[in-house]
Amino acid sequence: MFVITFSDVCKAFDAHAKTDSMSVISRRLLKLITDQEGVVNEKGEKYRIQNKELIELFKGELDIFPNIRNAAKEDKIKARVDFDFEDACYDLVEEDNFDDVQAELVALVNADTSLSASDKTTILNTRSGDLFSIGPSILLYSLQNNNNTKTKAKKAKKPATIEGTLDALKELIDKFPKPIAIDVPEEISVTEMVYVSAILEAFAEDAGVSVISQGELISKAEYSKYKDKLDRYRMDYYKAESIKESLKDTKLESENGLFEKLEDETYDSIIDKVEDDYSNSYERMKNVLQHVTTVELSSLLARVPDLVGGAQRKGLCHILVNEERIKWKLWWVFITQSARLNLEFFYC
């Protein structure tokens, strides 16, 4: 028996996506649910799904979280997903490939043995029957089904010892491939758009304008300081990416998730700083990037000599922004500040 899973939907996008990052694809699709008002985890907090969990969800090795599963059944959530789904498609897939993704999703519906013929007709004939109209229903349906169809075999854990940790570190140093030097492309690539857009938004806030484009950084002398910063930030991003690329397709990563652990540790070390109050997103970005160079990281990659320096740490922050795990502009801070200004105006 075949039933469509969230993993199947992720892989339908992956076959034609702009990125080969499993976590980016699963995160962007899940954000259609988790970003909606009232969707919270079991602790009553907004979802912050870890990179490792996103990859497991993509692979079908982890089931959908109960509150996300329940939200996928709600009419008000369905209405929002219908509205937001198009943006997710443009974020993940080039427009020329929309028909290919649609064909993948249609094939999944036709193969699903739990759906009746009339159910399939209803899903596939929704409005125009294109990707934007059939996609939301298929995604929401998949989130209500069991996603944990490829449970990983659990390895027996050995008791952690100091000697064992030191041995693992020595083995890592001996086996770690030399980081692949990645030249920073002159043109900003599609895979950089999220974190670069966030940086440009922060620059605009600091300059007191609504928008600063990349072209304006080059053409306007008053933005030269921002141009220099963007160049440095992109270099930092690619220095961190070089570590990721060096580990790609190696047993060190597939069996131990070393880069994932480094990302997660970086996230944990900066998230409180990210959520502090600042006058604008530029100040948040500047303070967090300075802070990350001062924290002590203990994951194995961070302990490899001369591997994870200040530039790589800053680059990891930009990777976290690119994966939308953190943001420089926080909507609730903006609302709080706006409310404060309104009160001040009222009492003047």
N, C-alpha and C positions, 0 to 999 in steps of 0.2 A: 504493500500500500504506500502510495506517495502523497504526501501533504506538503504544501508550500511552507517553507520556514523563512525566518528573517535572513538566515544565512544564504538561502537560495536567492533572495532579492538582492542582497549585497553583491553576490557573485554575478548577477545579471548586469549590475552597474559596473563591476570591476572589469568585465570583459571589454568594456569600451570607455573606461574612465580616463580622466586626465592624469590621475595619480595611481601608483601601484601600492599605496599605503592602505592596508586593510583597516587600520584604526581610523583613518580619515574618512573612509567611505562609510563604515558602520556608525561613526560618531555623527556625521552629517545627516544620515537618515534618521537616527534616533532623536536628533535635536528637533525634528518635526513634532515629536511628542514631548520630550523633556523640557523644551523651551516654553511650552504652553502654561498659562496661569493655572495654578492648582495642582500641577503634576509634581509631586514630591516623593522622596524615598520614605522608607519605614520610620525614619527619625523625624519626618516632617521637614526635611531640608531639600533644596534643589539638588538634582542629581549631578554628581561629579564622578563619572564613570572612568575608571583607570584604563590606561592604554592596554594593559594585559587583558582586561575584561573585554574591551572592544574587539581585540583580535580573536579572543575565544568566541565571542558572539558571531563574528564574521565566519569563523571556521565551523560553527555549529557545535562547539564544545561547552557552551554555557547556555542555560535557559534564560528566557526573557524575565526580567525582574517583575514581580507580581503587580506593582503599582503601574508600571508601563503597560503590562498586559491588560489591566483593567481600564486604563485610560484609552487604549486603542478601541474599546467597545463603546465609548461615549460619543453621542451625536455632536456635542459641542467641539470635541477634539477633532472629529472627522471633518467638520466644517473648516477648522483652522488648517488641517493638513491639506485639504483640497485647495485652500488658498495659497499655502506656502510651498507646495510641492514643486511648482515650476522653478522657484529660486534654487531649490536643492539640485534640480536637474542641471541647471546652468552652472552651478558650482562644481558639479562632479563630471559632467560630460560635455564634449564639444557638440554644438547644435547639429552638425552633420551626422552625428552618431545617435541622435534621439530615436530614429526609426529602428536602429539595431537593438537598442535597449528595450524598446517596445516589443520587438519580435521575441526577445528572450523572455519577457514577462508573459506574453501571450502563450508561449510554449509551456511555461510553468503552469498556467491556469488549465490548459488543455490536458496536461499530464496529471493533474491533481485528481486522484481517484475518490476523494471524499466529497467533492463538489458534484452536485447534480447537473444535468445538461442545462436546466433552466438557470441555475446559479451561474454557470459559466457564461451563458448568454447575457445575463444581467450585468456581470462584471465587464465583459468585453464590448458591450454595446453602449456603455455609459457615455452619454452626450456624443461627442465626436468620435469616440473610440481611439483617440490618440494617446500618446504617453502621459500627458498631463491629466487626462480624464480617467484612464484606467489605473495609472500608477498608485494614487492614494489608496484606492480600495484594496489593491493587492498587497500593498505594504501593511495596512492596518489588519487585514486578514492574516498575514504571515505572523504578525506580532502576537496573535492570539493562539498560535499553535506551538507545540513543543519544539524548541530550538536545539535542545541538548541531544542531538542524534549521533554525535561522534565523540562520546566520552573518552577522554584521554586515560590511558592506563597510568595509574598512580605509581610512582617509584617509591620504594621504601626509603625513608629519610634516615641518613646517618646522623648520630648525635653531633652537634656542632662543637668543634674544639678549636682552640687557638692554633694548634699545629695544623689542623685541617684547613683552616682559613688561610694560613700562611702558605701551605702547599698549593692551594687553589690559586692564590695570587701569583706564586712563582710560575705555576703552569701557564697561567694566563699571559704573563709577561713573555714567556718563552714562545707561546703559540700565536700571540696577537699579531695579525698582519699589519704591516706598515700602513698607516692611514693613507688613503688615496687622496692626492692633492686634487681638489676640484677648483678649476678656474672660475672666478665669478663672472658670469656672462654680462656683457654690456647691457643687453636688453633684459628686463625683468621677465622671468619665465612664468608660465601659467601656475606652476606649483608654488610660486612665491607670493601670489596675489593677496592671500589673506593677511599674512603678517606685514607685508609692505603697505597695504591699504590701512592697516591699523597704525603704522608708524606715521604715514602721511596725515591721517586724521589727528594724531597727537600733535604733529607739527602745526597744523592749522589752528588747533585750539590755542597753542602757545603764541602764535602770531596774531590771534584775534580775528581770523578770517574763517569763512565757512568751508573753503576747500583750498588745498594746495595740490597741484598735479605734479607729476614727475618732471614734466616739461618746464613748469614754472621754477622748479628748483635750479634748473640749468640756466634759464633765461633771465631770471630776476636776481640782481645782485643782493638784495636784502634777504634772500633765502639761502645765501651761500653756506651759512653755518649748518643749515638743515641738510644741504646737499652733501657736505662732508660727513655728517652723522649717518645719513642713509648709506653712503658708501661703506663706512665702517661697520654698520649693523649688518649689511649684506655679507661682508667678509666674515663676520662672526658667525652668521647663519651657516655659511658654507664650510667653515672650519668644523662646526659641530656635525654638519651633514657628512663630512669626510669620514668621521668616526663611524657613523651609521652605515655608510656605503662600504667601509672596510669590513664590517661584520656581516653584511648582507649575504645570505645564502651560506653562512658558515655554521658549523655545529655549535660554536661558542654562543651564537645568537639563538639558533633554533632550539637548542637544548637548555640554555640557561637564561635567555632573554636579557643579556647584559645591558644592551642599550635601553631597553624598556625600563629596567631597574634604575638606570642612571636618570632617565626622564622622570620617572615617578619620584625619585629622591629629590631631584631639582624642584619639581612641583611642590612637594611637601615643604621644602625649605623656603619657598618664596610666597606661598599662597596667602599667609597672614599679612605679609607686606603688600601684596597686590590689593587686598581688601581694606587697607588703611585708607583714611580720608586724605585727599589731595585737592589742591585748587583746580587741577585739570588733569587730563590723561597724560599730557607730556610730563608733568611732574611725577605721576605714578610710574611711567615707563623709566624715567631717569633714575628714580630712587630704587626701583626693583633691580635694574641692571647693575647698579652699584652694589646693592646688597648681595646679589648672588655671587659676587667675586669674593665675599668675605666669609661665607658659610663653609662649614667643614662637611664635606661629602665623604661617605664611608663605603659606598658600593665599590665593587671590584674595579670597574673601569676607572673610577676616580683615583684609585690607588696605583694605577700604572704610571710610572715616572714619566713626566713631561707629556702626558697625553691630554688631560683635561685642565687647561689653564683658564685664565680669566676670559679670553676671547671665546673659547668653546662653551664656557658656562653661560655667557651672554647669548651665544648662538642657540643654546638649549632653550632659553627663554623665548626666543623668536620661533623656534620649532613648536613650543607649547602654544604660542599664539596662533601659529599656522594651523595647528590641529584643533584650534578653538577650545583648548582646555583652560586658557586664561585670556583675559581681555584687558587692554589698556583703558578702554572707556567702559565703565560699569553703569548700566542703565539705572540701577537703584540709587547709586550715588548722585547721578544727574537729577533724578526725581527729588531726592532729599535736598540737594542744593537749591533746586528751583523752588521747592516749598519754603525753604528758609528765606530766600530772597523775597518771595511773595509776602511772607509774614513781616519782614523788615519794612517792605514798602507800605503794608497796611498800617503799621504802627507809627510810621513817620509823620 
